[in-house]
Every structure is written in structure tokens, then in C-alpha cells.
Amino acid sequence: MDFELSQCVALQADDPKAAHSFYTEVLGFPVDSDSGIPAIDAGPLTLFVDEKKHCSGLLMELLVDDVEAARGYLEANGCEVVSWSGAGHACIIRDPFGVHYNIFQR
């Protein structure tokens, strides 16, 4: 199974507006206007600030060729599905160490 760490990271926050303001105004990260949705250009990463839905803090993203095959592989290796909507939608897993990932089909 081939996994690639995406450059997109979501920040799940109780107050997304305050979080967005902190990262743009306090830390000075520019807004990424090319993404089509509110995003922050944080150097090598694009930070998407979103309302907390699946976990607190950072939600990294793994890119795969087949999201359903990745699900089976990850579950067989100790990961737990938190939320699963299928290819092109939120597919959130928690690894055995508590880290949350969105599995996204390329």
C-alpha cells in the first residue's frame, strides 16, 4: 500500500474564526487565495482552519490511489475509523498512537 503525506493540514478548532485570526494576524501567515476555500499558506504546508468535528488540533492528510483498499489495510493494522464518507469526502481514521488522518484518494 502506497501512502503519501499531503501538504494539506486541517486545524480542527472550537472557534475557527479566532484560530484563523491568530495564524494570519499574530503569526503573519498569508491567506492562500488559490485554494478556493479559506486557507493559510504556512510555508511548505497549507493550513485549513475548520470547526472541530472529528478531533481536536491537527488533522493530517494521507493521499492514496484507492481509499477503500487503504481503509481495509489501515483497519487490519490497528487503525480505527472515526468517520467515513468515501472517496472525495472526509475519511477520518485514528492510528494506534492517537494521530488523526484524512485519507484522500488522488
Contacts in CASP RR format, 6 or more apart in sequence:
PFRMAT RR
TARGET T0000
AUTHOR 0000-0000-0000
METHOD contacts of the structure
MODEL  1
MDFELSQCVALQADDPKAAHSFYTEVLGFPVDSDSGIPAIDAGPLTLFVD
EKKHCSGLLMELLVDDVEAARGYLEANGCEVVSWSGAGHACIIRDPFGVH
YNIFQR
1 64 0 8 1.000
1 69 0 8 1.000
1 70 0 8 1.000
1 73 0 8 1.000
2 64 0 8 1.000
2 65 0 8 1.000
3 62 0 8 1.000
3 63 0 8 1.000
3 64 0 8 1.000
3 70 0 8 1.000
4 62 0 8 1.000
4 63 0 8 1.000
4 64 0 8 1.000
4 106 0 8 1.000
5 60 0 8 1.000
5 61 0 8 1.000
5 62 0 8 1.000
5 63 0 8 1.000
6 60 0 8 1.000
6 61 0 8 1.000
6 62 0 8 1.000
6 63 0 8 1.000
6 104 0 8 1.000
7 44 0 8 1.000
7 45 0 8 1.000
7 46 0 8 1.000
8 45 0 8 1.000
8 46 0 8 1.000
8 48 0 8 1.000
8 61 0 8 1.000
9 42 0 8 1.000
9 45 0 8 1.000
9 46 0 8 1.000
9 47 0 8 1.000
9 48 0 8 1.000
9 58 0 8 1.000
9 59 0 8 1.000
9 60 0 8 1.000
9 61 0 8 1.000
10 47 0 8 1.000
10 48 0 8 1.000
10 49 0 8 1.000
10 50 0 8 1.000
10 58 0 8 1.000
10 59 0 8 1.000
10 61 0 8 1.000
10 102 0 8 1.000
11 19 0 8 1.000
11 23 0 8 1.000
11 47 0 8 1.000
11 48 0 8 1.000
11 49 0 8 1.000
11 50 0 8 1.000
11 57 0 8 1.000
11 58 0 8 1.000
11 59 0 8 1.000
12 50 0 8 1.000
12 51 0 8 1.000
12 52 0 8 1.000
12 53 0 8 1.000
12 54 0 8 1.000
12 55 0 8 1.000
12 56 0 8 1.000
12 57 0 8 1.000
12 58 0 8 1.000
12 59 0 8 1.000
13 19 0 8 1.000
13 49 0 8 1.000
13 50 0 8 1.000
13 51 0 8 1.000
13 52 0 8 1.000
13 57 0 8 1.000
14 51 0 8 1.000
14 52 0 8 1.000
16 49 0 8 1.000
16 50 0 8 1.000
16 51 0 8 1.000
19 49 0 8 1.000
20 38 0 8 1.000
20 40 0 8 1.000
20 49 0 8 1.000
23 29 0 8 1.000
23 40 0 8 1.000
23 42 0 8 1.000
23 47 0 8 1.000
23 49 0 8 1.000
24 30 0 8 1.000
24 31 0 8 1.000
24 40 0 8 1.000
29 40 0 8 1.000
29 41 0 8 1.000
29 42 0 8 1.000
29 43 0 8 1.000
29 47 0 8 1.000
30 40 0 8 1.000
30 41 0 8 1.000
31 38 0 8 1.000
31 39 0 8 1.000
31 40 0 8 1.000
31 41 0 8 1.000
32 39 0 8 1.000
32 40 0 8 1.000
32 41 0 8 1.000
32 46 0 8 1.000
35 46 0 8 1.000
35 48 0 8 1.000
37 48 0 8 1.000
38 48 0 8 1.000
38 49 0 8 1.000
39 46 0 8 1.000
39 47 0 8 1.000
39 48 0 8 1.000
40 46 0 8 1.000
40 47 0 8 1.000
40 48 0 8 1.000
40 49 0 8 1.000
53 83 0 8 1.000
53 90 0 8 1.000
54 82 0 8 1.000
54 83 0 8 1.000
54 90 0 8 1.000
54 92 0 8 1.000
54 100 0 8 1.000
55 82 0 8 1.000
55 92 0 8 1.000
55 94 0 8 1.000
55 100 0 8 1.000
58 100 0 8 1.000
59 92 0 8 1.000
59 100 0 8 1.000
59 101 0 8 1.000
59 102 0 8 1.000
60 99 0 8 1.000
60 100 0 8 1.000
60 101 0 8 1.000
60 102 0 8 1.000
61 101 0 8 1.000
61 102 0 8 1.000
61 103 0 8 1.000
61 104 0 8 1.000
62 70 0 8 1.000
62 101 0 8 1.000
62 102 0 8 1.000
62 103 0 8 1.000
62 104 0 8 1.000
63 104 0 8 1.000
63 105 0 8 1.000
63 106 0 8 1.000
64 70 0 8 1.000
64 103 0 8 1.000
64 104 0 8 1.000
64 105 0 8 1.000
64 106 0 8 1.000
65 105 0 8 1.000
65 106 0 8 1.000
66 105 0 8 1.000
67 86 0 8 1.000
67 87 0 8 1.000
67 88 0 8 1.000
67 91 0 8 1.000
67 103 0 8 1.000
67 104 0 8 1.000
67 105 0 8 1.000
68 86 0 8 1.000
68 87 0 8 1.000
70 103 0 8 1.000
71 81 0 8 1.000
71 84 0 8 1.000
71 91 0 8 1.000
71 93 0 8 1.000
71 103 0 8 1.000
74 93 0 8 1.000
74 95 0 8 1.000
74 103 0 8 1.000
75 81 0 8 1.000
75 93 0 8 1.000
78 95 0 8 1.000
78 96 0 8 1.000
79 93 0 8 1.000
79 94 0 8 1.000
79 95 0 8 1.000
79 96 0 8 1.000
80 93 0 8 1.000
80 94 0 8 1.000
81 91 0 8 1.000
81 92 0 8 1.000
81 93 0 8 1.000
82 92 0 8 1.000
82 93 0 8 1.000
82 94 0 8 1.000
82 100 0 8 1.000
83 90 0 8 1.000
83 91 0 8 1.000
83 92 0 8 1.000
84 90 0 8 1.000
84 91 0 8 1.000
84 92 0 8 1.000
85 91 0 8 1.000
87 105 0 8 1.000
88 104 0 8 1.000
88 105 0 8 1.000
90 102 0 8 1.000
91 102 0 8 1.000
91 103 0 8 1.000
91 104 0 8 1.000
92 100 0 8 1.000
92 101 0 8 1.000
92 102 0 8 1.000
92 103 0 8 1.000
93 100 0 8 1.000
93 101 0 8 1.000
93 103 0 8 1.000
94 100 0 8 1.000
94 101 0 8 1.000
95 101 0 8 1.000
END
